[in-house]
């Protein structure tokens, strides 16, 4: 499994009762409430949710999400996509 696949499976296997916790972790990581997450902010959110994912794997995951190579991911877009995945369970 790739780091991205592992991350996706881990996050989507959480029960719906965990959805709010997951969304809050990513929203809380947005320092300055700019609707963007840098690699460091993304890592902080993932660390809150699961300490077993390595820093290197988090980096790989972040860069796979940041398809436009901007150095950040749009928080609202990421959370909306992610929340939709959680609700499909």
Buried (B, 14 or more C-beta within 10 A) or exposed (E): EEBBEBBBEBBEEBEEEBBEEBBEBBBEBBEEEEBBBBBEBBBBBBBBBBEEBEEEBBBBBBBBBBEEEEEBBBBEEBBEEBBEEBEEE
